[in-house]
Amino acid sequence: MLDCACPGLLASTLYFGPTRRQAMFLVMASIDWLGQAEIASRFRRAIEDSDALGQSDEAVIGRAILLLRRPRDLVRAVFGSVPDGLLGAMQRLGHAPVGAPETYGELQRLFFSEVPADRRRVKVLGQMAGSLVGAQIEIVSLLDPMLLHPAFVALVHETEQVAELNASLAYIRARCSDATDEAIRSSLTRLKRDDHRSALFRWWSHRFDRLPRSLDTRGDPTLVILGSAEALSDAARRYENCLATKVGQVYVGNYLYIEYRPAAPEPGVIGELRATTQGYLLEGLYARKNCRVKPERAAVVRRKLAACGVALYDHAPDEQGIVTAAAKVLNFFNFNEADNAGWGVEADEPPANDIEELETVASEAA
């Protein structure tokens, strides 16, 4: 419509630089909230062209875009001033339109706002390295203020991601006692340009110390819940297994790991519990190095966990010998001890030779 009223406008814009292009897009988008007549009126005053008095609003707007060659003059004509940083932001947005009029409306609102929170958002946009993505204009307004760090905002490119990121931050606060405002701000400075936005949340998941759901061990001193990332990593070292890789699963509440710590020198056992809508289910028992647990020791651990309300695998209610024979004929492996999922022979020694540690635990429990 503007090109029809002002022939040559569209062709001329092909030679505009990115800042001038974005200034033009901002002016055109502002028709949505200022109205065409108001913008034309402001341009008539700005270009001081007597011929413009008799022209249509579309022609005046098109003519002003051509005459006001400097982006600064174009923005000032419509909005009265040019806030610091606005032209730089528009230059980094590139040549193409970056979104719907609402996106440009938010750009205008942010840079013209005197609200401290908005000034901080503008500052973050200015501190980001490289080009800007149009969505980041809205992203800085939607993100939890704690996540407003240039290194983090640079890793977020779609507004649809924001709700998920805000919720993930709330989850960090719930699961990590050390997640103070100061600590979160400090962790944001660790982000690198080639990181994924999930790096922040993965880093914090390895520092959780509050379980989403626990288990009442009924005061049994031999059952020790591995209720933090640190405890899981320590057990992984002592048992020489992969527990350290299970931190994320425990963090989000899918699994709970519990250690059976008998009196020294009897070796311990790791129990893998799967969360269900009816409580926990014992999925696996593991000795050191993920070896199979001796049947008599596995039976002890099962009884203790069952007393705590943990569900156990079961089979048909017929006489056990008959059911076992039927399973054997059908080559069902490990039928009687489906949860004893390790391999190899369990060694009769405490994990990682921590005899003194286990003796201390046993004496304290006594």
RODO-2510 file (C-alpha; in nm, 4 decimals, decimal comma):
residues 366
     n   res          X          Y          Z
     1     m     0,0000     0,0000     0,0000
     2     l     0,2827     0,2427     0,0874
     3     d     0,4653     0,1604    -0,2368
     4     c     0,1532     0,2386    -0,4380
     5     a     0,1145     0,5736    -0,2646
     6     c     0,4873     0,6464    -0,2879
     7     p     0,6260     0,4805    -0,6031
     8     g     0,9835     0,3581    -0,5722
     9     l     0,9745     0,3080    -0,1963
    10     l     0,9992    -0,0712    -0,2092
    11     a     1,2869    -0,0622    -0,4603
    12     s     1,4739     0,1934    -0,2489
    13     t     1,4536    -0,0230     0,0633
    14     l     1,6693    -0,2853    -0,1104
    15     y     1,9619    -0,0476    -0,0558
    16     f     1,8841     0,0259     0,3097
    17     g     2,1310    -0,0973     0,5719
    18     p     2,0088    -0,3151     0,8604
    19     t     1,9526    -0,0262     1,1017
    20     r     1,7524     0,1777     0,8543
    21     r     1,5536    -0,1306     0,7554
    22     q     1,4654    -0,2077     1,1184
    23     a     1,3747     0,1584     1,1828
    24     m     1,1348     0,1378     0,8876
    25     f     0,9873    -0,1910     1,0187
    26     l     0,9420    -0,0317     1,3608
    27     v     0,7582     0,2644     1,2089
    28     m     0,5341     0,0403     0,9994
    29     a     0,4590    -0,1858     1,2963
    30     s     0,3689     0,1146     1,5098
    31     i     0,0667     0,1711     1,2866
    32     d    -0,0892    -0,1079     1,4934
    33     w    -0,0819     0,0935     1,8175
    34     l    -0,0533     0,4562     1,7041
    35     g    -0,2664     0,4475     1,3936
    36     q    -0,1779     0,5512     1,0418
    37     a    -0,3209     0,9000     1,0705
    38     e    -0,1181     0,9797     1,3834
    39     i     0,2076     0,8601     1,2292
    40     a     0,1409     1,0601     0,9122
    41     s     0,0693     1,3679     1,1254
    42     r     0,4012     1,3304     1,3066
    43     f     0,5867     1,2844     0,9808
    44     r     0,4252     1,5963     0,8301
    45     r     0,5716     1,7991     1,1159
    46     a     0,9093     1,6281     1,0864
    47     i     0,9700     1,6660     0,7142
    48     e     0,8215     2,0193     0,6974
    49     d     0,7130     1,9633     0,3406
    50     s     0,4306     2,1891     0,2226
    51     d     0,3469     1,9370    -0,0507
    52     a     0,2770     1,6783     0,2177
    53     l    -0,0250     1,8686     0,3414
    54     g    -0,2412     1,7563     0,0560
    55     q    -0,1080     1,4050     0,0273
    56     s    -0,2645     1,0893     0,1654
    57     d    -0,1391     0,9441     0,4900
    58     e     0,0210     0,6527     0,3034
    59     a     0,2070     0,8871     0,0716
    60     v     0,3350     1,0990     0,3604
    61     i     0,4643     0,7939     0,5482
    62     g     0,6351     0,6573     0,2374
    63     r     0,7867     0,9953     0,1515
    64     a     0,9151     1,0406     0,5094
    65     i     1,0833     0,6997     0,5029
    66     l     1,2689     0,8061     0,1891
    67     l     1,3547     1,1584     0,3047
    68     l     1,4627     1,0780     0,6593
    69     r     1,7712     0,8832     0,5615
    70     r     1,9217     0,8497     0,9062
    71     p     1,7531     0,5826     1,1229
    72     r     1,7892     0,8158     1,4194
    73     d     1,5811     1,0835     1,2448
    74     l     1,3139     0,8329     1,1423
    75     v     1,2727     0,7024     1,4964
    76     r     1,2784     1,0501     1,6503
    77     a     1,0115     1,1741     1,4113
    78     v     0,7646     0,9124     1,5310
    79     f     0,8601     0,8600     1,8954
    80     g     1,0112     1,1950     1,9929
    81     s     1,3511     1,0657     2,1024
    82     v     1,6035     0,7867     2,0427
    83     p     1,6915     0,5891     2,3583
    84     d     2,0485     0,4737     2,4096
    85     g     2,1136     0,1324     2,2630
    86     l     1,8073     0,1170     2,0387
    87     l     1,9917     0,1784     1,7118
    88     g     2,2608    -0,0706     1,8069
    89     a     1,9983    -0,3329     1,8815
    90     m     1,8253    -0,2693     1,5491
    91     q     2,1553    -0,3003     1,3631
    92     r     2,2149    -0,6422     1,5263
    93     l     1,8668    -0,7616     1,4287
    94     g     1,9720    -0,7673     1,0636
    95     h     1,7957    -0,6807     0,7388
    96     a     1,4822    -0,8965     0,7651
    97     p     1,1683    -0,8374     0,9721
    98     v     1,2101    -1,0099     1,3075
    99     g     0,8510    -1,0807     1,3921
   100     a     0,4949    -0,9586     1,4073
   101     p     0,4073    -0,5994     1,5035
   102     e     0,3850    -0,7199     1,8644
   103     t     0,7581    -0,7927     1,8594
   104     y     0,8361    -0,4384     1,7477
   105     g     0,5875    -0,3094     2,0021
   106     e     0,7846    -0,4830     2,2761
   107     l     1,1110    -0,3456     2,1340
   108     q     0,9697     0,0063     2,1522
   109     r     0,8231    -0,0476     2,4988
   110     l     1,1466    -0,1854     2,6449
   111     f     1,3797     0,0842     2,5146
   112     f     1,1490     0,3729     2,6010
   113     s     1,0619     0,2393     2,9475
   114     e     1,2004     0,3960     3,2650
   115     v     1,1078     0,0959     3,4809
   116     p     1,4252    -0,0469     3,6438
   117     a     1,3368    -0,4046     3,5448
   118     d     1,3016    -0,2984     3,1809
   119     r     1,6277    -0,1034     3,1930
   120     r     1,7985    -0,4210     3,3099
   121     r     1,6462    -0,6163     3,0208
   122     v     1,7735    -0,3553     2,7753
   123     k     2,1167    -0,3740     2,9352
   124     v     2,1256    -0,7522     2,8894
   125     l     2,0373    -0,7168     2,5203
   126     g     2,3210    -0,4695     2,4832
   127     q     2,5703    -0,6988     2,6580
   128     m     2,4968    -0,9978     2,4362
   129     a     2,7639    -1,0718     2,1773
   130     g     2,6851    -1,1060     1,8078
   131     s     2,3510    -1,0843     1,6334
   132     l     2,0142    -1,0687     1,8057
   133     v     1,7232    -1,3002     1,7339
   134     g     1,3904    -1,1204     1,7149
   135     a     1,2369    -1,3518     1,9718
   136     q     1,4978    -1,2425     2,2266
   137     i     1,3234    -0,9060     2,2494
   138     e     1,0245    -1,0828     2,4015
   139     i     1,2324    -1,3492     2,5749
   140     v     1,4009    -1,0987     2,8076
   141     s     1,0555    -0,9823     2,9192
   142     l     0,9295    -1,3365     2,9819
   143     l     1,2319    -1,4965     3,1490
   144     d     1,2611    -1,5227     3,5260
   145     p     1,4680    -1,2162     3,6249
   146     m     1,7276    -1,4490     3,7769
   147     l     1,8007    -1,5892     3,4297
   148     l     1,8603    -1,2468     3,2759
   149     h     2,2263    -1,2910     3,1964
   150     p     2,3647    -1,2196     2,8474
   151     a     2,5385    -1,5575     2,8279
   152     f     2,2121    -1,7392     2,9002
   153     v     1,9727    -1,5245     2,6954
   154     a     2,2022    -1,5741     2,3950
   155     l     2,1256    -1,9479     2,4146
   156     v     1,7462    -1,9032     2,4045
   157     h     1,5951    -1,8469     2,0612
   158     e     1,2233    -1,9186     2,0942
   159     t     0,9640    -1,7713     2,3279
   160     e     0,8039    -2,1164     2,3575
   161     q     1,1120    -2,2311     2,5513
   162     v     1,0749    -1,9713     2,8263
   163     a     0,8014    -2,1322     3,0378
   164     e     1,0003    -2,4564     3,0460
   165     l     1,3177    -2,2745     3,1520
   166     n     1,1408    -2,0742     3,4242
   167     a     0,9837    -2,3924     3,5625
   168     s     1,3229    -2,5680     3,5552
   169     l     1,4731    -2,2857     3,7597
   170     a     1,1925    -2,3194     4,0157
   171     y     1,2702    -2,6923     4,0335
   172     i     1,6376    -2,6184     4,0986
   173     r     1,5388    -2,3969     4,3906
   174     a     1,3221    -2,6751     4,5308
   175     r     1,5842    -2,9503     4,4976
   176     c     1,9103    -2,7635     4,5733
   177     s     1,9561    -2,5994     4,9119
   178     d     2,2581    -2,4075     4,7803
   179     a     2,0603    -2,2466     4,4970
   180     t     2,0575    -1,8960     4,6420
   181     d     2,0234    -1,5923     4,4162
   182     e     2,3948    -1,5264     4,4461
   183     a     2,4858    -1,8876     4,3647
   184     i     2,2565    -1,8959     4,0603
   185     r     2,4021    -1,5704     3,9302
   186     s     2,7505    -1,7117     3,9770
   187     s     2,6609    -2,0300     3,7880
   188     l     2,5370    -1,8253     3,4931
   189     t     2,8846    -1,6829     3,4460
   190     r     3,0113    -2,0358     3,3776
   191     l     2,8178    -2,0583     3,0517
   192     k     3,0162    -2,0512     2,7294
   193     r     2,9040    -1,9332     2,3906
   194     d     2,8912    -2,2858     2,2448
   195     d     2,6996    -2,4341     2,5421
   196     h     2,3398    -2,5495     2,5225
   197     r     2,0891    -2,3743     2,7482
   198     s     2,0400    -2,7035     2,9350
   199     a     2,4025    -2,6853     3,0596
   200     l     2,2958    -2,4583     3,3468
   201     f     2,0255    -2,6953     3,4646
   202     r     2,2442    -3,0034     3,4220
   203     w     2,5132    -2,8377     3,6352
   204     w     2,2644    -2,7733     3,9141
   205     s     2,1128    -3,1224     3,8930
   206     h     2,4536    -3,2552     3,9989
   207     r     2,4247    -3,0491     4,3160
   208     f     2,0806    -3,1524     4,4348
   209     d     2,0425    -3,2484     4,8000
   210     r     1,6640    -3,2585     4,8427
   211     l     1,4809    -3,5609     4,7115
   212     p     1,1482    -3,5032     4,5329
   213     r     1,0173    -3,8060     4,7236
   214     s     1,1900    -4,0154     4,9864
   215     l     1,1260    -4,3438     5,1651
   216     d     1,0509    -4,4072     5,5324
   217     t     1,3116    -4,6634     5,6348
   218     r     1,1329    -4,7135     5,9682
   219     g     1,4485    -4,6288     6,1586
   220     d     1,6452    -4,9214     6,0138
   221     p     2,0120    -4,8134     6,0524
   222     t     2,1280    -5,0547     5,7819
   223     l     1,9223    -4,8827     5,5119
   224     v     2,0825    -4,5592     5,3927
   225     i     1,9059    -4,3488     5,1308
   226     l     2,1406    -4,1969     4,8730
   227     g     1,9573    -3,8674     4,8807
   228     s     2,1949    -3,6283     4,7058
   229     a     2,4174    -3,6072     4,4019
   230     e     2,7164    -3,6155     4,6342
   231     a     2,5938    -3,9346     4,8038
   232     l     2,5384    -4,1021     4,4669
   233     s     2,8857    -4,0068     4,3473
   234     d     3,0416    -4,1318     4,6704
   235     a     2,8600    -4,4646     4,6407
   236     a     2,9665    -4,4911     4,2760
   237     r     3,3283    -4,4571     4,3867
   238     r     3,2977    -4,7101     4,6675
   239     y     3,1014    -4,9670     4,4681
   240     e     3,2841    -4,8955     4,1415
   241     n     2,9619    -4,8711     3,9455
   242     c     2,7673    -4,6228     3,7330
   243     l     2,5589    -4,4586     4,0066
   244     a     2,7060    -4,1179     3,9256
   245     t     2,5301    -4,1331     3,5878
   246     k     2,1935    -4,1833     3,7600
   247     v     2,1890    -3,8399     3,9222
   248     g     1,9448    -3,6962     3,6699
   249     q     1,6975    -3,9822     3,7179
   250     v     1,6997    -3,9351     4,0951
   251     y     1,6811    -3,5566     4,0596
   252     v     1,3541    -3,5763     3,8658
   253     g     1,2149    -3,8485     4,0913
   254     n     1,2120    -4,1479     3,8565
   255     y     1,4408    -4,3541     4,0756
   256     l     1,5644    -4,3759     4,4316
   257     y     1,8809    -4,5601     4,5316
   258     i     1,9281    -4,7088     4,8742
   259     e     2,2348    -4,8698     5,0269
   260     y     2,2191    -5,1685     5,2560
   261     r     2,5012    -5,1200     5,5072
   262     p     2,5353    -5,4231     5,7352
   263     a     2,7887    -5,4574     6,0124
   264     a     3,1468    -5,4933     5,8858
   265     p     3,2900    -5,6939     5,7288
   266     e     2,9734    -5,8062     5,5473
   267     p     2,9564    -5,6282     5,2095
   268     g     2,6812    -5,3835     5,1276
   269     v     2,4220    -5,3835     4,8534
   270     i     2,2742    -5,1102     4,6310
   271     g     1,8996    -5,1224     4,5789
   272     e     1,7439    -4,9578     4,2745
   273     l     1,3868    -4,8432     4,3424
   274     r     1,1525    -4,7257     4,0674
   275     a     0,8906    -4,4697     4,1596
   276     t     0,5298    -4,5631     4,0780
   277     t     0,1892    -4,4190     4,1584
   278     q     0,1660    -4,6734     4,4395
   279     g     0,5071    -4,6071     4,5940
   280     y     0,8410    -4,7677     4,5124
   281     l     0,9158    -5,0944     4,3333
   282     l     1,2455    -5,2777     4,3809
   283     e     1,3882    -5,3111     4,0306
   284     g     1,7413    -5,4238     4,1035
   285     l     1,9940    -5,5316     4,3659
   286     y     2,3638    -5,4855     4,2967
   287     a     2,6831    -5,5756     4,4758
   288     r     3,0169    -5,4079     4,4148
   289     k     3,1027    -5,3623     4,0447
   290     n     2,7388    -5,4431     3,9660
   291     c     2,7937    -5,8065     4,0591
   292     r     2,5054    -6,0371     4,1428
   293     v     2,4143    -6,0375     4,5122
   294     k     2,4301    -6,3691     4,6968
   295     p     2,0764    -6,5099     4,7333
   296     e     2,0748    -6,5130     5,1134
   297     r     2,1912    -6,1510     5,1319
   298     a     1,9448    -6,0452     4,8620
   299     a     1,6644    -6,2094     5,0627
   300     v     1,7588    -6,0041     5,3695
   301     v     1,7516    -5,6791     5,1744
   302     r     1,4176    -5,7656     5,0162
   303     r     1,2604    -5,8323     5,3552
   304     k     1,3882    -5,5019     5,4904
   305     l     1,2615    -5,3051     5,1910
   306     a     0,9256    -5,4817     5,1951
   307     a     0,8894    -5,3801     5,5598
   308     c     0,9315    -5,0194     5,4426
   309     g     0,6475    -5,0553     5,1938
   310     v     0,8563    -5,1239     4,8834
   311     a     0,6818    -5,3520     4,6317
   312     l     0,8657    -5,6639     4,5106
   313     y     0,8407    -5,8604     4,1905
   314     d     0,6096    -6,1618     4,2142
   315     h     0,4858    -6,4490     3,9969
   316     a     0,1825    -6,6788     3,9709
   317     p     0,0304    -6,7701     4,3112
   318     d     0,0807    -7,1439     4,2593
   319     e     0,3297    -7,3500     4,4600
   320     q     0,6743    -7,1956     4,3987
   321     g     0,8426    -7,5179     4,2846
   322     i     0,5804    -7,5765     4,0184
   323     v     0,5934    -7,2188     3,8875
   324     t     0,9737    -7,2233     3,8876
   325     a     0,9793    -7,5492     3,6923
   326     a     0,7392    -7,4060     3,4350
   327     a     0,9551    -7,0974     3,3982
   328     k     1,2724    -7,3046     3,3631
   329     v     1,1223    -7,5126     3,0820
   330     l     1,0368    -7,1863     2,9004
   331     n     1,3930    -7,0552     2,9524
   332     f     1,2924    -6,7576     3,1657
   333     f     1,6221    -6,6336     3,3010
   334     n     1,6568    -6,5369     3,6672
   335     f     1,2905    -6,6108     3,7357
   336     n     1,3062    -6,6469     4,1144
   337     e     1,5230    -6,3374     4,1632
   338     a     1,4122    -6,0986     3,8915
   339     d     1,5493    -5,8040     4,0897
   340     n     1,8944    -5,9592     4,1396
   341     a     2,0070    -5,8248     3,8064
   342     g     2,3853    -5,8050     3,8469
   343     w     2,6420    -6,0290     3,6869
   344     g     2,9535    -6,2062     3,8062
   345     v     3,0226    -6,3406     4,1527
   346     e     2,9753    -6,1163     4,4555
   347     a     3,2933    -6,0706     4,6569
   348     d     3,2758    -6,1168     5,0334
   349     e     3,4326    -5,7804     5,1110
   350     p     3,3029    -5,4278     5,1680
   351     p     3,2940    -5,1910     4,8673
   352     a     3,6202    -5,0136     4,7895
   353     n     3,7794    -5,1557     5,1050
   354     d     3,5921    -4,9037     5,3185
   355     i     3,6008    -5,1363     5,6196
   356     e     3,6832    -4,8581     5,8650
   357     e     3,4047    -4,6408     5,7296
   358     l     3,1493    -4,9202     5,7562
   359     e     3,2663    -5,0031     6,1079
   360     t     3,2139    -4,6385     6,2022
   361     v     2,8644    -4,6376     6,0492
   362     a     2,7783    -4,9616     6,2285
   363     s     2,9065    -4,8359     6,5643
   364     e     2,7155    -4,5095     6,5288
   365     a     2,3999    -4,6991     6,4376
   366     a     2,4404    -4,9210     6,7431
***
